[in-house]
Amino acid sequence: MDMTTIIGLVAGTCTTFALAPQAWKVYKTGHVTQLSLRMLVLMFTGIILWLTYGTLINDLSILWANGVGILFVTYMLIVKIRDVRERGWKSGSGNP
């Protein structure tokens, strides 16, 4: 493994696991009012595009970071959508 790949893997690990505390907080509390639905949809879309790009260029660091990141974001997005459906758009569920 060359130094470029190692740097990519470390960078991807840092940015991906920056999502972990928020996902853990959602898991423990079930509260998602502080999360923006728009942000989660945008993040999900970006990660899907990064995964596509990583696949096209066959880049392990991009695939690793975004493969794990999609798990965190998908979980938070599902919980947020459930919350919005239960509470409605205007009844205190935060910024959709």
N, CA, C and O atoms as CSV, one atom per row, in Angstrom:
chain,resi,resn,atom,element,x,y,z
A,1,MET,N,N,0.860,-1.170,0.000
A,1,MET,CA,C,0.000,0.000,0.000
A,1,MET,C,C,0.906,1.232,0.000
A,1,MET,O,O,1.822,1.346,0.815
A,2,ASP,N,N,0.637,2.140,-0.916
A,2,ASP,CA,C,1.475,3.329,-1.008
A,2,ASP,C,C,1.003,4.432,-0.050
A,2,ASP,O,O,-0.086,4.355,0.518
A,3,MET,N,N,1.838,5.446,0.113
A,3,MET,CA,C,1.565,6.524,1.066
A,3,MET,C,C,0.298,7.300,0.689
A,3,MET,O,O,-0.432,7.745,1.574
A,4,THR,N,N,0.034,7.465,-0.578
A,4,THR,CA,C,-1.169,8.186,-1.003
A,4,THR,C,C,-2.425,7.459,-0.530
A,4,THR,O,O,-3.359,8.093,-0.038
A,5,THR,N,N,-2.454,6.155,-0.672
A,5,THR,CA,C,-3.599,5.356,-0.222
A,5,THR,C,C,-3.742,5.420,1.290
A,5,THR,O,O,-4.853,5.537,1.807
A,6,ILE,N,N,-2.630,5.343,1.993
A,6,ILE,CA,C,-2.672,5.410,3.458
A,6,ILE,C,C,-3.234,6.758,3.914
A,6,ILE,O,O,-4.084,6.808,4.802
A,7,ILE,N,N,-2.761,7.847,3.310
A,7,ILE,CA,C,-3.282,9.179,3.661
A,7,ILE,C,C,-4.777,9.257,3.368
A,7,ILE,O,O,-5.542,9.789,4.173
A,8,GLY,N,N,-5.191,8.733,2.231
A,8,GLY,CA,C,-6.613,8.720,1.881
A,8,GLY,C,C,-7.450,7.930,2.864
A,8,GLY,O,O,-8.543,8.354,3.239
A,9,LEU,N,N,-6.940,6.781,3.284
A,9,LEU,CA,C,-7.671,5.957,4.250
A,9,LEU,C,C,-7.786,6.643,5.611
A,9,LEU,O,O,-8.845,6.607,6.237
A,10,VAL,N,N,-6.711,7.261,6.065
A,10,VAL,CA,C,-6.739,7.960,7.354
A,10,VAL,C,C,-7.675,9.166,7.272
A,10,VAL,O,O,-8.471,9.389,8.183
A,11,ALA,N,N,-7.589,9.934,6.206
A,11,ALA,CA,C,-8.465,11.100,6.036
A,11,ALA,C,C,-9.927,10.675,5.967
A,11,ALA,O,O,-10.785,11.279,6.611
A,12,GLY,N,N,-10.202,9.652,5.197
A,12,GLY,CA,C,-11.567,9.154,5.082
A,12,GLY,C,C,-12.106,8.627,6.393
A,12,GLY,O,O,-13.278,8.823,6.714
A,13,THR,N,N,-11.256,7.961,7.150
A,13,THR,CA,C,-11.667,7.443,8.455
A,13,THR,C,C,-12.023,8.593,9.397
A,13,THR,O,O,-13.033,8.540,10.100
A,14,CYS,N,N,-11.191,9.625,9.405
A,14,CYS,CA,C,-11.463,10.787,10.278
A,14,CYS,C,C,-12.778,11.464,9.921
A,14,CYS,O,O,-13.599,11.717,10.803
A,15,THR,N,N,-12.990,11.760,8.647
A,15,THR,CA,C,-14.210,12.476,8.265
A,15,THR,C,C,-15.451,11.598,8.400
A,15,THR,O,O,-16.522,12.088,8.762
A,16,THR,N,N,-15.314,10.321,8.115
A,16,THR,CA,C,-16.454,9.420,8.239
A,16,THR,C,C,-16.860,9.241,9.693
A,16,THR,O,O,-18.043,9.323,10.026
A,17,PHE,N,N,-15.901,9.000,10.545
A,17,PHE,CA,C,-16.232,8.754,11.944
A,17,PHE,C,C,-16.574,10.034,12.699
A,17,PHE,O,O,-16.947,9.982,13.871
A,18,ALA,N,N,-16.450,11.177,12.038
A,18,ALA,CA,C,-16.975,12.412,12.622
A,18,ALA,C,C,-18.503,12.338,12.695
A,18,ALA,O,O,-19.120,13.038,13.497
A,19,LEU,N,N,-19.106,11.498,11.866
A,19,LEU,CA,C,-20.559,11.296,11.882
A,19,LEU,C,C,-21.008,10.372,13.018
A,19,LEU,O,O,-22.170,10.401,13.424
A,20,ALA,N,N,-20.099,9.568,13.519
A,20,ALA,CA,C,-20.446,8.546,14.509
A,20,ALA,C,C,-21.065,9.109,15.788
A,20,ALA,O,O,-22.072,8.569,16.247
A,21,PRO,N,N,-20.512,10.170,16.387
A,21,PRO,CA,C,-21.134,10.671,17.623
A,21,PRO,C,C,-22.584,11.120,17.434
A,21,PRO,O,O,-23.426,10.905,18.306
A,22,GLN,N,N,-22.866,11.743,16.293
A,22,GLN,CA,C,-24.239,12.185,16.040
A,22,GLN,C,C,-25.156,10.986,15.846
A,22,GLN,O,O,-26.265,10.962,16.379
A,23,ALA,N,N,-24.706,9.994,15.091
A,23,ALA,CA,C,-25.517,8.800,14.883
A,23,ALA,C,C,-25.754,8.078,16.208
A,23,ALA,O,O,-26.854,7.585,16.458
A,24,TRP,N,N,-24.734,8.016,17.050
A,24,TRP,CA,C,-24.869,7.375,18.364
A,24,TRP,C,C,-25.867,8.132,19.229
A,24,TRP,O,O,-26.676,7.522,19.929
A,25,LYS,N,N,-25.810,9.457,19.182
A,25,LYS,CA,C,-26.750,10.275,19.960
A,25,LYS,C,C,-28.186,10.029,19.496
A,25,LYS,O,O,-29.096,9.923,20.317
A,26,VAL,N,N,-28.383,9.939,18.202
A,26,VAL,CA,C,-29.719,9.641,17.668
A,26,VAL,C,C,-30.161,8.264,18.144
A,26,VAL,O,O,-31.312,8.086,18.542
A,27,TYR,N,N,-29.270,7.301,18.108
A,27,TYR,CA,C,-29.591,5.948,18.542
A,27,TYR,C,C,-29.973,5.913,20.024
A,27,TYR,O,O,-30.964,5.286,20.399
A,28,LYS,N,N,-29.189,6.584,20.855
A,28,LYS,CA,C,-29.423,6.560,22.305
A,28,LYS,C,C,-30.669,7.335,22.711
A,28,LYS,O,O,-31.410,6.894,23.589
A,29,THR,N,N,-30.911,8.484,22.085
A,29,THR,CA,C,-32.002,9.360,22.514
A,29,THR,C,C,-33.238,9.284,21.633
A,29,THR,O,O,-34.352,9.537,22.090
A,30,GLY,N,N,-33.037,8.938,20.379
A,30,GLY,CA,C,-34.148,8.945,19.433
A,30,GLY,C,C,-34.525,10.344,18.974
A,30,GLY,O,O,-35.473,10.510,18.206
A,31,HIS,N,N,-33.795,11.351,19.436
A,31,HIS,CA,C,-34.107,12.737,19.093
A,31,HIS,C,C,-33.385,13.143,17.820
A,31,HIS,O,O,-32.167,13.004,17.704
A,32,VAL,N,N,-34.153,13.646,16.872
A,32,VAL,CA,C,-33.576,14.102,15.611
A,32,VAL,C,C,-34.018,15.518,15.257
A,32,VAL,O,O,-33.781,15.985,14.143
A,33,THR,N,N,-34.653,16.192,16.193
A,33,THR,CA,C,-35.139,17.536,15.889
A,33,THR,C,C,-34.003,18.487,15.553
A,33,THR,O,O,-34.222,19.472,14.846
A,34,GLN,N,N,-32.800,18.222,16.036
A,34,GLN,CA,C,-31.668,19.090,15.763
A,34,GLN,C,C,-31.071,18.841,14.377
A,34,GLN,O,O,-30.211,19.599,13.928
A,35,LEU,N,N,-31.518,17.793,13.704
A,35,LEU,CA,C,-30.985,17.455,12.388
A,35,LEU,C,C,-31.889,17.993,11.290
A,35,LEU,O,O,-33.113,17.886,11.369
A,36,SER,N,N,-31.287,18.560,10.286
A,36,SER,CA,C,-32.021,19.061,9.134
A,36,SER,C,C,-32.228,17.931,8.120
A,36,SER,O,O,-31.279,17.250,7.732
A,37,LEU,N,N,-33.463,17.747,7.704
A,37,LEU,CA,C,-33.754,16.743,6.683
A,37,LEU,C,C,-33.024,17.082,5.386
A,37,LEU,O,O,-32.499,16.197,4.711
A,38,ARG,N,N,-32.996,18.357,5.047
A,38,ARG,CA,C,-32.299,18.771,3.818
A,38,ARG,C,C,-30.811,18.410,3.879
A,38,ARG,O,O,-30.243,17.934,2.897
A,39,MET,N,N,-30.194,18.637,5.021
A,39,MET,CA,C,-28.777,18.314,5.173
A,39,MET,C,C,-28.558,16.816,5.023
A,39,MET,O,O,-27.617,16.392,4.352
A,40,LEU,N,N,-29.407,16.016,5.635
A,40,LEU,CA,C,-29.254,14.568,5.552
A,40,LEU,C,C,-29.444,14.058,4.124
A,40,LEU,O,O,-28.708,13.178,3.677
A,41,VAL,N,N,-30.423,14.603,3.407
A,41,VAL,CA,C,-30.647,14.203,2.010
A,41,VAL,C,C,-29.457,14.620,1.153
A,41,VAL,O,O,-29.009,13.857,0.298
A,42,LEU,N,N,-28.948,15.817,1.376
A,42,LEU,CA,C,-27.788,16.290,0.624
A,42,LEU,C,C,-26.561,15.432,0.916
A,42,LEU,O,O,-25.817,15.079,0.000
A,43,MET,N,N,-26.350,15.100,2.170
A,43,MET,CA,C,-25.213,14.258,2.567
A,43,MET,C,C,-25.353,12.865,1.957
A,43,MET,O,O,-24.379,12.314,1.444
A,44,PHE,N,N,-26.552,12.292,2.008
A,44,PHE,CA,C,-26.811,10.978,1.428
A,44,PHE,C,C,-26.496,10.994,-0.074
A,44,PHE,O,O,-25.836,10.091,-0.589
A,45,THR,N,N,-26.971,12.021,-0.757
A,45,THR,CA,C,-26.731,12.145,-2.198
A,45,THR,C,C,-25.240,12.262,-2.490
A,45,THR,O,O,-24.724,11.615,-3.401
A,46,GLY,N,N,-24.557,13.086,-1.715
A,46,GLY,CA,C,-23.119,13.248,-1.908
A,46,GLY,C,C,-22.360,11.950,-1.697
A,46,GLY,O,O,-21.441,11.636,-2.454
A,47,ILE,N,N,-22.735,11.203,-0.684
A,47,ILE,CA,C,-22.052,9.934,-0.416
A,47,ILE,C,C,-22.306,8.927,-1.535
A,47,ILE,O,O,-21.400,8.196,-1.936
A,48,ILE,N,N,-23.533,8.890,-2.033
A,48,ILE,CA,C,-23.824,7.987,-3.163
A,48,ILE,C,C,-22.958,8.370,-4.363
A,48,ILE,O,O,-22.421,7.498,-5.047
A,49,LEU,N,N,-22.824,9.655,-4.614
A,49,LEU,CA,C,-21.990,10.102,-5.735
A,49,LEU,C,C,-20.513,9.772,-5.497
A,49,LEU,O,O,-19.818,9.364,-6.428
A,50,TRP,N,N,-20.025,9.942,-4.260
A,50,TRP,CA,C,-18.644,9.572,-3.941
A,50,TRP,C,C,-18.427,8.070,-4.119
A,50,TRP,O,O,-17.388,7.646,-4.624
A,51,LEU,N,N,-19.411,7.268,-3.704
A,51,LEU,CA,C,-19.292,5.815,-3.896
A,51,LEU,C,C,-19.229,5.459,-5.381
A,51,LEU,O,O,-18.455,4.593,-5.789
A,52,THR,N,N,-20.046,6.131,-6.174
A,52,THR,CA,C,-20.021,5.909,-7.622
A,52,THR,C,C,-18.658,6.288,-8.196
A,52,THR,O,O,-18.067,5.536,-8.971
A,53,TYR,N,N,-18.172,7.461,-7.806
A,53,TYR,CA,C,-16.863,7.929,-8.259
A,53,TYR,C,C,-15.748,6.964,-7.823
A,53,TYR,O,O,-14.887,6.600,-8.623
A,54,GLY,N,N,-15.773,6.564,-6.566
A,54,GLY,CA,C,-14.764,5.641,-6.059
A,54,GLY,C,C,-14.770,4.316,-6.795
A,54,GLY,O,O,-13.720,3.714,-7.020
A,55,THR,N,N,-15.961,3.865,-7.168
A,55,THR,CA,C,-16.083,2.623,-7.937
A,55,THR,C,C,-15.508,2.809,-9.338
A,55,THR,O,O,-14.791,1.946,-9.844
A,56,LEU,N,N,-15.827,3.937,-9.955
A,56,LEU,CA,C,-15.354,4.192,-11.322
A,56,LEU,C,C,-13.835,4.276,-11.400
A,56,LEU,O,O,-13.234,3.806,-12.366
A,57,ILE,N,N,-13.215,4.875,-10.388
A,57,ILE,CA,C,-11.753,4.992,-10.429
A,57,ILE,C,C,-11.065,3.919,-9.588
A,57,ILE,O,O,-9.838,3.879,-9.502
A,58,ASN,N,N,-11.860,3.059,-8.976
A,58,ASN,CA,C,-11.349,1.946,-8.168
A,58,ASN,C,C,-10.417,2.433,-7.056
A,58,ASN,O,O,-9.273,1.990,-6.951
A,59,ASP,N,N,-10.925,3.353,-6.229
A,59,ASP,CA,C,-10.133,3.951,-5.153
A,59,ASP,C,C,-10.607,3.423,-3.803
A,59,ASP,O,O,-11.721,3.711,-3.364
A,60,LEU,N,N,-9.747,2.648,-3.154
A,60,LEU,CA,C,-10.081,2.013,-1.886
A,60,LEU,C,C,-10.440,3.020,-0.798
A,60,LEU,O,O,-11.400,2.804,-0.058
A,61,SER,N,N,-9.698,4.106,-0.687
A,61,SER,CA,C,-9.959,5.056,0.393
A,61,SER,C,C,-11.309,5.737,0.230
A,61,SER,O,O,-12.006,5.959,1.219
A,62,ILE,N,N,-11.684,6.066,-0.974
A,62,ILE,CA,C,-13.000,6.671,-1.214
A,62,ILE,C,C,-14.103,5.661,-0.936
A,62,ILE,O,O,-15.114,5.998,-0.319
A,63,LEU,N,N,-13.918,4.447,-1.378
A,63,LEU,CA,C,-14.930,3.406,-1.149
A,63,LEU,C,C,-15.077,3.096,0.339
A,63,LEU,O,O,-16.199,2.941,0.820
A,64,TRP,N,N,-13.977,3.001,1.072
A,64,TRP,CA,C,-14.023,2.694,2.512
A,64,TRP,C,C,-14.766,3.789,3.264
A,64,TRP,O,O,-15.723,3.519,3.989
A,65,ALA,N,N,-14.317,5.023,3.085
A,65,ALA,CA,C,-14.885,6.131,3.858
A,65,ALA,C,C,-16.372,6.295,3.583
A,65,ALA,O,O,-17.162,6.458,4.512
A,66,ASN,N,N,-16.746,6.254,2.347
A,66,ASN,CA,C,-18.140,6.491,2.001
A,66,ASN,C,C,-19.009,5.264,2.201
A,66,ASN,O,O,-20.215,5.389,2.416
A,67,GLY,N,N,-18.419,4.088,2.135
A,67,GLY,CA,C,-19.172,2.870,2.446
A,67,GLY,C,C,-19.614,2.846,3.899
A,67,GLY,O,O,-20.730,2.426,4.207
A,68,VAL,N,N,-18.748,3.294,4.787
A,68,VAL,CA,C,-19.107,3.369,6.200
A,68,VAL,C,C,-20.012,4.576,6.456
A,68,VAL,O,O,-20.989,4.482,7.198
A,69,GLY,N,N,-19.678,5.704,5.836
A,69,GLY,CA,C,-20.470,6.924,6.021
A,69,GLY,C,C,-21.922,6.757,5.629
A,69,GLY,O,O,-22.810,7.317,6.272
A,70,ILE,N,N,-22.173,5.989,4.579
A,70,ILE,CA,C,-23.554,5.805,4.128
A,70,ILE,C,C,-24.386,5.094,5.197
A,70,ILE,O,O,-25.592,5.318,5.295
A,71,LEU,N,N,-23.749,4.244,5.990
A,71,LEU,CA,C,-24.476,3.558,7.061
A,71,LEU,C,C,-24.963,4.552,8.113
A,71,LEU,O,O,-26.123,4.511,8.522
A,72,PHE,N,N,-24.077,5.443,8.548
A,72,PHE,CA,C,-24.449,6.449,9.546
A,72,PHE,C,C,-25.542,7.373,9.027
A,72,PHE,O,O,-26.541,7.614,9.706
A,73,VAL,N,N,-25.344,7.886,7.816
A,73,VAL,CA,C,-26.292,8.858,7.264
A,73,VAL,C,C,-27.636,8.207,6.959
A,73,VAL,O,O,-28.680,8.811,7.202
A,74,THR,N,N,-27.628,6.992,6.434
A,74,THR,CA,C,-28.888,6.300,6.148
A,74,THR,C,C,-29.683,6.085,7.427
A,74,THR,O,O,-30.895,6.299,7.453
A,75,TYR,N,N,-29.004,5.664,8.483
A,75,TYR,CA,C,-29.694,5.464,9.757
A,75,TYR,C,C,-30.338,6.765,10.238
A,75,TYR,O,O,-31.520,6.783,10.583
A,76,MET,N,N,-29.562,7.852,10.262
A,76,MET,CA,C,-30.104,9.127,10.745
A,76,MET,C,C,-31.222,9.633,9.833
A,76,MET,O,O,-32.194,10.215,10.313
A,77,LEU,N,N,-31.093,9.420,8.539
A,77,LEU,CA,C,-32.124,9.846,7.590
A,77,LEU,C,C,-33.424,9.079,7.810
A,77,LEU,O,O,-34.502,9.673,7.782
A,78,ILE,N,N,-33.339,7.789,8.024
A,78,ILE,CA,C,-34.544,6.981,8.281
A,78,ILE,C,C,-35.248,7.453,9.550
A,78,ILE,O,O,-36.468,7.621,9.562
A,79,VAL,N,N,-34.479,7.666,10.617
A,79,VAL,CA,C,-35.075,8.125,11.874
A,79,VAL,C,C,-35.689,9.509,11.697
A,79,VAL,O,O,-36.767,9.777,12.228
A,80,LYS,N,N,-35.022,10.385,10.962
A,80,LYS,CA,C,-35.539,11.739,10.729
A,80,LYS,C,C,-36.838,11.693,9.925
A,80,LYS,O,O,-37.793,12.398,10.251
A,81,ILE,N,N,-36.881,10.882,8.894
A,81,ILE,CA,C,-38.099,10.781,8.076
A,81,ILE,C,C,-39.257,10.250,8.915
A,81,ILE,O,O,-40.380,10.743,8.803
A,82,ARG,N,N,-38.994,9.255,9.750
A,82,ARG,CA,C,-40.053,8.749,10.640
A,82,ARG,C,C,-40.550,9.845,11.567
A,82,ARG,O,O,-41.754,9.982,11.784
A,83,ASP,N,N,-39.631,10.623,12.111
A,83,ASP,CA,C,-39.992,11.714,13.016
A,83,ASP,C,C,-40.838,12.766,12.301
A,83,ASP,O,O,-41.836,13.240,12.843
A,84,VAL,N,N,-40.438,13.125,11.096
A,84,VAL,CA,C,-41.189,14.124,10.325
A,84,VAL,C,C,-42.586,13.608,10.011
A,84,VAL,O,O,-43.557,14.360,10.097
A,85,ARG,N,N,-42.698,12.342,9.652
A,85,ARG,CA,C,-44.015,11.763,9.356
A,85,ARG,C,C,-44.910,11.739,10.589
A,85,ARG,O,O,-46.108,12.009,10.496
A,86,GLU,N,N,-44.331,11.417,11.740
A,86,GLU,CA,C,-45.115,11.350,12.978
A,86,GLU,C,C,-45.526,12.734,13.473
A,86,GLU,O,O,-46.671,12.934,13.880
A,87,ARG,N,N,-44.615,13.674,13.441
A,87,ARG,CA,C,-44.868,15.007,13.979
A,87,ARG,C,C,-45.453,15.976,12.968
A,87,ARG,O,O,-46.121,16.942,13.337
A,88,GLY,N,N,-45.202,15.718,11.704
A,88,GLY,CA,C,-45.602,16.657,10.668
A,88,GLY,C,C,-44.495,17.676,10.445
A,88,GLY,O,O,-43.570,17.786,11.249
A,89,TRP,N,N,-44.593,18.404,9.372
A,89,TRP,CA,C,-43.561,19.363,8.980
A,89,TRP,C,C,-43.487,20.566,9.910
A,89,TRP,O,O,-42.407,21.129,10.091
A,90,LYS,N,N,-44.585,20.968,10.495
A,90,LYS,CA,C,-44.609,22.237,11.201
A,90,LYS,C,C,-44.784,22.111,12.708
A,90,LYS,O,O,-44.932,23.125,13.390
A,91,SER,N,N,-44.770,20.909,13.239
A,91,SER,CA,C,-45.090,20.778,14.652
A,91,SER,C,C,-43.857,20.534,15.524
A,91,SER,O,O,-43.875,19.697,16.426
A,92,GLY,N,N,-42.791,21.278,15.238
A,92,GLY,CA,C,-41.635,21.201,16.102
A,92,GLY,C,C,-40.641,20.116,15.751
A,92,GLY,O,O,-39.800,19.771,16.582
A,93,SER,N,N,-40.705,19.566,14.550
A,93,SER,CA,C,-39.757,18.525,14.196
A,93,SER,C,C,-38.454,19.118,13.658
A,93,SER,O,O,-37.623,18.401,13.101
A,94,GLY,N,N,-38.285,20.403,13.825
A,94,GLY,CA,C,-37.062,21.022,13.356
A,94,GLY,C,C,-37.161,21.382,11.893
A,94,GLY,O,O,-38.208,21.214,11.268
A,95,ASN,N,N,-36.082,21.870,11.360
A,95,ASN,CA,C,-36.046,22.248,9.960
A,95,ASN,C,C,-36.060,21.008,9.091
A,95,ASN,O,O,-35.140,20.196,9.187
A,96,PRO,N,N,-37.052,20.829,8.257
A,96,PRO,CA,C,-37.048,19.651,7.393
A,96,PRO,C,C,-36.031,19.833,6.358
A,96,PRO,O,O,-35.849,18.958,5.511
